[in-house]
Amino acid sequence: MKANLYTNKKRWKWALAVMALLIIAASLWYTNRLVKSIAEQETKQVKMWAAAMEQQALMMKSTEEFFNKVSTQEQMRVDLLANAYRRLIDISTNENTSVYLEILHNNISIPLVVTDTKDNILFRSNLPPDQEEKKTFDAEMKQTYSKFPPIKIDPGYGIVQWLYFNESMIYTELKAVLESMIDHFMEEITLNSVGAPVIITNEDQSKILSFGNLDSIEMQDTNFVRRQIDIMRGENDPLQIEFMNTGKATIFYRTSDLVEQMRYYPMIQFVVFALFLLVAYLLFSYARRSEQNQVWAGMAKETAHQLGTPLSSLMGWIELMKMQDEPFVGTFEMEKDIERLQIVTDRFSKIGSVPVPEPTDINFLIRDTMDYLQKRFSKKFEFETNLPNGELVMPLIPSLFRWVLENLTKNAVDAMGDHGKITLDLIDDGDHIHLDLSDTGKGIPKSQIKQVFNPGFTSKKRGWGLGLSLAKRIIEDYHKGKIFVKSSTVGEGTTFRITLDK
């Protein structure tokens, strides 16, 4: 049976669809595995970077501790120089001054300036070139030497002097190196090579010290910063570091945005695959339907052309039969059959073109079609037509609408076997016309109701399965209506409904 062929064809379609889904699933599985591997690798790199930063922070802390010790020693050296100078200017002492002179002479790094109470420079040592020629300790020099408080030297003879000093040149160079190391360390943290977003805050997280790999505009939003810190704290434990000038700092970090994006890549890939398959299916279906339509239209037009010649000949023979002294009794019915054949020819000739609906009395069209069909079926089939009174004019294509009625009626007769009843009811609800055609045949199983309008579907041993498919196209494409199985019960019968706008 052709129904089995159609079912097998449908099964093949499902099999191909399942194969396509399996291929997509395998591709998505491999992609997801690859993405997961890359994400794990990057996470591992971020962890290694964090460990390196911790080690570097410890080194920075040791360097700062060493620098603090150097600073303490520097202060002790300045105090020693100040005491040596105080001893030298104390003229009442009988001590040996060679030791103090040697201390002052060996000072080659700490800038020293000794002034009197009127800011006249009495002694200078290790000053930069721009201060070597100055005679007075002016405001600019006071600003330069304002970091440390001056030491008052008063031997008790009314001669008061002030000793000003600054950081030693070595200490200044070390401090510059340390500050450069801190800046480089902060830059290395924020602009890291692994692309990890980083936020550095003070100890109580009330202030952002620095950040990296995050949008600077979004970082101005407090809520955004809070969300990022919560995400980072959820992924990794923050790092704690301590700087000499800024105190303790907290480093929050997480994996890069690339990993986050790659986690969604399989889903995006699935959507792209699905859209590609959908577009490919729609294009293929459209191309196939267009090709089928062209073939059917060509065959139909050729059929109409071939029918034209024998029809003309038959019409001539009938006219000759009428001219006989005793006309054949079936001549009138033969003329009706010839007219029907002309209508069929007209239908075939219109396939592939766009026929224009015309105002038609649907009651007359239905009554005339059903009367013609009833005479050509066995008297064991009962026909009942229930139509409203009067005319009911609607825009129809008469030849094509008759074709729909004929197909539905013939299907009903085939479904009933050797006897049965066909009932046609026309219902006018004001906005729509509902045409119900019912039979007392074998009915349609529920599993096949959605398939009856598919091209090629038929339950008959002989048939192409095109009748209902063409009927659906005529009603929906040419009359902008609907045709469907209203109800069907196996062993009791089926009702088809056509709905048209008035």
C-alpha positions in Angstrom: 0.0 0.0 0.0 1.1 3.5 -0.7 0.4 4.5 2.9 3.2 2.1 3.9 5.4 3.7 1.3 4.7 7.1 2.6 5.3 5.9 6.2 8.6 4.4 5.1 9.6 7.7 3.5 8.7 9.5 6.7 10.7 7.1 8.7 13.7 7.7 6.4 13.3 11.4 7.0 13.3 10.8 10.8 16.3 8.6 10.5 18.2 11.3 8.6 17.1 13.9 11.1 18.3 11.6 14.0 21.7 11.1 12.2 22.0 14.9 11.8 21.3 15.4 15.5 23.8 12.7 16.4 26.5 14.5 14.3 25.6 17.8 15.9 25.6 16.2 19.4 29.1 14.6 18.7 30.4 18.0 17.5 29.0 19.8 20.5 30.4 17.2 22.8 33.9 17.5 21.4 33.7 21.3 21.3 32.5 21.4 24.9 35.3 19.0 25.9 37.9 21.2 24.1 36.5 24.4 25.7 36.5 22.7 29.1 40.1 21.7 28.6 41.1 25.2 27.6 39.2 26.7 30.5 41.0 24.3 33.0 44.4 25.1 31.4 43.7 28.9 31.8 42.5 28.4 35.3 45.7 26.5 36.1 47.7 29.4 34.6 45.8 31.9 36.7 46.6 29.8 39.8 50.3 29.7 38.9 50.2 33.5 38.3 48.6 34.0 41.7 51.2 31.8 43.4 54.0 33.8 41.6 52.4 37.0 42.8 52.4 35.7 46.3 56.1 34.9 46.1 56.8 38.3 44.6 54.8 40.0 47.3 57.0 38.2 49.9 60.1 39.4 48.1 58.7 42.9 48.1 58.0 42.7 51.8 61.5 41.5 52.5 62.9 44.4 50.3 60.8 46.9 52.2 62.0 45.5 55.5 65.6 45.8 54.4 64.9 49.4 53.2 63.4 50.3 56.6 66.6 49.0 58.2 68.6 51.1 55.9 66.5 54.1 56.8 67.1 53.5 60.5 70.8 53.2 59.9 70.6 56.4 57.8 69.1 58.3 60.7 71.8 57.0 63.1 74.5 58.2 60.7 72.9 61.6 60.6 72.7 61.8 64.4 76.4 60.7 64.5 77.4 63.5 62.1 75.4 66.0 64.1 77.2 65.0 67.3 80.6 65.2 65.6 79.9 68.6 64.3 78.7 69.7 67.8 81.9 68.6 69.3 84.0 70.4 66.8 82.4 73.8 67.4 82.6 73.4 71.2 85.9 75.4 71.6 86.0 74.8 75.3 86.5 71.1 75.0 90.0 69.7 75.3 89.0 66.5 73.5 90.9 65.1 70.6 88.9 66.4 67.5 90.6 64.1 65.0 88.0 61.5 65.4 85.1 63.9 64.7 86.9 65.4 61.8 87.4 62.0 60.3 83.7 61.2 60.7 82.7 64.4 58.9 85.3 63.8 56.3 84.1 60.3 55.5 80.5 61.5 54.9 80.2 61.3 51.1 76.5 60.7 50.7 74.4 62.6 53.3 73.7 66.2 52.3 74.4 68.5 55.2 73.9 72.3 55.7 74.8 74.2 58.8 73.4 77.7 59.3 73.4 80.4 61.9 70.4 82.0 63.3 70.2 84.4 60.3 70.1 81.5 57.8 73.7 82.2 56.6 75.3 79.0 55.4 78.4 78.2 57.6 79.1 74.7 56.3 77.8 72.5 53.5 78.5 68.9 52.4 77.3 66.7 49.5 75.0 69.3 48.1 73.7 69.1 44.5 75.4 71.5 42.0 72.5 74.0 42.0 72.9 74.6 45.8 76.7 74.7 46.0 77.0 78.4 45.4 74.2 79.6 47.6 75.2 81.8 50.6 71.9 81.7 52.5 69.5 79.0 53.4 66.5 80.3 51.4 62.9 79.1 51.3 63.5 76.7 48.4 66.3 74.9 50.3 64.1 74.8 53.5 61.4 73.1 51.4 64.0 70.6 50.1 65.3 69.8 53.6 61.9 69.8 55.3 61.5 66.0 55.5 63.6 65.7 58.7 63.5 68.3 61.5 66.8 70.3 61.8 69.2 69.6 64.8 69.9 72.6 67.0 73.5 72.9 68.0 74.0 75.1 71.1 77.4 74.8 73.0 76.3 77.4 75.6 78.3 80.4 74.5 75.5 82.3 72.7 76.5 80.7 69.4 73.4 78.8 68.1 73.6 76.9 64.8 71.2 74.7 62.9 72.1 71.5 61.2 69.9 70.6 58.2 70.2 67.2 56.5 68.4 65.2 53.9 68.3 61.6 52.7 71.6 60.3 51.5 72.0 60.0 47.7 72.3 56.2 48.1 69.2 56.1 50.1 67.3 58.3 47.5 68.5 56.0 44.7 67.4 52.9 46.7 64.0 54.5 47.4 63.5 55.3 43.7 64.4 51.7 42.8 62.0 50.4 45.4 59.2 52.7 44.2 59.8 51.6 40.7 59.7 47.9 41.8 56.3 48.6 43.6 54.9 50.4 40.5 56.1 47.5 38.3 54.7 45.0 40.7 51.3 46.8 40.7 51.3 47.0 36.9 52.3 43.3 36.6 49.4 42.4 38.8 46.8 44.5 37.1 48.0 44.1 33.5 48.9 40.4 33.8 49.9 38.3 30.9 47.1 35.7 31.5 44.4 38.3 31.1 42.9 37.8 34.5 40.6 40.6 35.7 42.1 42.1 38.9 40.9 44.5 41.6 43.3 45.8 44.3 41.8 47.4 47.3 43.0 48.7 50.7 42.7 46.5 53.7 39.1 47.3 54.5 38.1 47.4 50.8 36.8 50.9 51.1 39.1 52.2 48.3 40.2 50.9 44.9 43.9 51.2 44.6 44.2 49.8 41.1 42.5 47.4 38.7 43.2 45.7 35.4 41.4 43.9 32.5 38.2 45.5 33.4 36.2 48.3 31.7 37.2 51.6 33.2 33.8 53.1 32.7 32.0 50.2 34.4 34.5 50.4 37.2 33.0 53.8 38.1 29.8 52.0 39.1 29.9 51.0 42.7 27.4 48.1 42.2 29.5 46.7 39.3 32.7 46.8 41.5 30.8 45.0 44.3 29.5 42.3 42.0 33.0 41.8 40.5 34.5 41.5 43.9 31.9 38.9 45.0 32.5 36.9 41.8 36.2 37.0 42.3 35.9 36.0 46.0 33.7 33.1 45.0 36.3 31.8 42.5 39.6 32.4 44.4 40.8 33.4 47.8 42.1 37.0 47.7 45.8 37.7 48.1 47.1 39.8 51.0 50.2 42.0 50.4 51.7 44.9 52.4 53.5 48.0 51.1 55.7 50.4 53.0 53.8 53.5 51.9 50.2 52.3 51.3 49.9 49.6 54.0 48.1 46.4 53.5 46.3 45.7 50.2 43.9 42.9 49.0 44.1 41.5 45.5 40.9 40.0 44.1 41.1 38.1 40.8 39.2 35.6 38.6 39.6 33.8 35.3 39.5 35.9 32.1 36.4 36.9 30.2 37.5 34.7 27.3 36.9 31.6 29.5 33.5 32.9 30.4 32.7 33.5 26.7 34.0 30.0 25.7 31.7 28.4 28.3 28.8 29.7 26.2 30.4 28.8 22.9 28.8 25.3 22.6 25.3 26.8 23.1 26.0 29.4 20.5 27.3 26.7 18.2 24.2 24.7 18.7 22.0 27.7 17.9 24.0 28.3 14.7 23.8 24.7 13.7 20.0 24.7 14.3 19.5 27.9 12.3 21.7 26.5 9.5 19.7 23.3 9.3 16.4 25.2 9.5 17.4 27.5 6.7 18.8 24.6 4.6 15.6 22.6 5.2 13.3 25.5 4.2 15.4 26.2 1.1 15.4 22.6 0.1 11.6 22.2 0.7 10.9 25.4 -1.3 13.1 24.2 -4.2 11.5 20.8 -4.1 7.9 22.2 -4.0 8.8 24.6 -6.8 10.1 21.8 -8.9 7.1 19.6 -8.2 4.8 22.5 -9.0 6.5 23.1 -12.3 6.3 19.4 -13.2 2.7 19.1 -12.2 1.8 22.3 -14.0 3.5 21.1 -17.2 1.9 17.7 -17.1 -1.5 19.3 -16.4 -1.3 21.7 -19.3 -0.1 18.9 -21.6 -3.0 16.8 -20.5 -5.5 19.6 -21.2 -3.9 20.0 -24.6 -4.2 16.3 -25.4 -7.8 16.1 -24.3 -8.8 19.0 -26.5 -8.8 17.0 -29.8 -10.9 14.0 -28.8 -13.4 16.2 -27.0 -14.0 18.2 -30.1 -14.5 15.0 -32.0 -16.9 13.6 -29.5 -18.9 16.8 -29.6 -19.2 16.4 -33.3 -20.4 12.8 -33.1 -23.0 13.7 -30.5 -24.4 16.4 -32.9 -24.6 13.8 -35.6 -26.5 11.5 -33.2 -29.0 14.3 -32.5 -29.7 14.6 -36.2 -30.9 11.0 -36.5 -34.6 10.3 -36.8 -34.6 8.5 -33.6 -31.9 10.2 -31.3 -30.1 8.0 -28.8 -31.8 8.1 -25.4 -28.5 8.8 -23.6 -27.5 11.7 -25.8 -28.5 14.3 -23.1 -26.4 12.6 -20.4 -23.5 12.2 -22.8 -23.6 15.9 -23.4 -23.3 16.4 -19.6 -20.3 14.1 -19.5 -18.7 16.1 -22.4 -19.3 19.3 -20.5 -17.7 17.7 -17.4 -14.7 16.7 -19.5 -14.4 20.3 -20.7 -14.5 21.5 -17.2 -11.8 19.0 -16.2 -9.7 20.2 -19.2 -10.3 23.8 -18.1 -9.1 22.9 -14.6 -5.9 21.3 -15.9 -5.2 24.3 -18.1 -5.4 26.7 -15.1 -2.9 24.8 -13.1 0.3 26.9 -12.7 -1.6 30.1 -13.4 -3.3 32.4 -10.9 -7.0 32.2 -11.5 -9.2 35.1 -10.4 -12.2 34.4 -8.1 -15.6 35.6 -9.4 -18.9 36.1 -7.6 -20.6 32.7 -7.6 -23.8 31.3 -6.0 -22.3 28.6 -3.8 -25.7 27.0 -3.2 -26.3 26.5 -6.9 -22.7 25.3 -7.5 -22.9 22.7 -4.7 -26.4 21.5 -5.8 -25.4 21.1 -9.4 -22.2 19.3 -8.6 -23.8 16.8 -6.2 -26.7 16.1 -8.6 -24.2 15.3 -11.3 -22.1 13.0 -9.1 -25.1 11.2 -7.6 -26.2 10.0 -11.0 -22.8 8.5 -11.7 -22.5 6.4 -8.6 -24.5 3.3 -7.6 -27.9 3.8 -6.2 -26.7 2.1 -3.0 -25.1 5.4 -2.1 -27.5 7.9 -0.5 -26.8 11.6 -1.0 -28.2 14.3 1.4 -27.6 18.0 0.8 -28.7 20.6 3.4 -28.3 24.1 2.0 -29.8 27.4 3.2 -32.6 28.9 1.2 -32.0 31.5 -1.5 -28.7 32.6 -3.1 -25.4 32.8 -1.3 -23.0 34.6 -3.5 -19.3 34.4 -2.7 -16.0 35.0 -4.5 -15.1 31.5 -5.9 -13.2 29.8 -8.8 -16.1 27.5 -9.8 -14.1 24.9 -11.8 -11.5 24.5 -9.0 -14.1 24.5 -6.2 -16.1 21.8 -8.1 -12.9 19.8 -8.2 -12.6 19.9 -4.4 -16.2 18.7 -4.0 -15.6 15.9 -6.5 -12.4 14.7 -4.7 -14.0 14.7 -1.3 -17.1 12.9 -2.6 -15.0 10.2 -4.4 -12.9 9.7 -1.3 -16.0 9.3 0.7 -17.4 6.7 -1.7 -14.1 4.8 -1.7 -14.1 4.8 2.1 -17.7 3.4 2.3 -17.1 0.4 0.0 -20.4 -0.8 -1.8 -22.9 1.3 0.1 -23.3 4.2 2.5 -24.5 7.7 3.0 -22.9 11.1 2.1 -24.2 14.2 3.9 -23.3 17.7 2.9 -24.2 20.6 5.3 -23.7 24.3 4.5 -23.6 26.5 7.6 -23.6 30.4 7.4 -22.5 32.0 10.7 -22.5 35.6 9.3 -18.7 36.0 8.9 -17.8 32.5 7.5 -19.2 29.7 5.5 -18.7 26.2 6.9 -19.1 23.2 4.5 -19.2 19.8 6.2 -19.1 16.7 4.1 -19.6 13.5 6.1 -19.6 9.8 5.1 -20.4 6.5 6.9 -17.2 4.8 5.8 -14.4 3.1 7.6 -12.9 6.3 9.2 -9.3 7.4 9.6 -7.1 6.3 12.4 -5.9 9.1 14.7 -2.3 8.5 13.8 -3.0 9.2 10.1 -5.3 12.3 10.4 -2.4 14.8 10.1 -1.0 12.9 7.1 -4.1 12.7 4.8 -3.3 16.0 3.1 0.3 15.1 2.4 1.2 14.5 -1.2 1.6 10.8 -1.9 -0.4 9.6 1.1 -3.2 7.1 0.2 -4.8 4.1 1.7 -6.0 2.7 -1.6 -4.3 0.1 -3.7 -4.7 2.3 -6.7 -4.1 5.9 -6.5 -1.5 8.6 -6.4 -2.4 10.3 -3.1 -2.8 13.7 -4.7 -6.6 14.4 -4.4 -6.7 15.7 -0.9 -3.3 17.5 -1.3 -4.7 19.3 -4.4 -7.9 20.1 -2.5 -6.0 21.6 0.3 -4.0 23.8 -2.1 -7.1 24.9 -3.9 -8.9 25.9 -0.7 -5.9 27.5 1.1 -4.0 29.1 -1.8 -6.7 30.1 -4.2 -9.7 30.7 -1.8 -7.8 31.7 1.4 -9.8 29.2 3.4 -9.2 26.2 5.5 -9.8 22.5 5.0 -9.3 19.9 7.7 -10.7 16.7 9.2 -13.4 17.8 11.6 -14.0 14.4 13.1 -13.3 10.8 12.3 -14.2 7.5 14.1 -12.8 4.2 12.9 -15.7 2.0 11.6 -18.3 4.9 11.7 -17.2 7.6 9.3 -15.4 10.9 8.7 -16.4 14.5 8.4 -14.3 17.0 6.4 -14.9 20.7 6.9 -14.2 23.6 4.5 -14.2 27.1 6.1 -14.3 30.2 3.8 -14.5 33.9 4.6 -17.6 35.6 3.1 
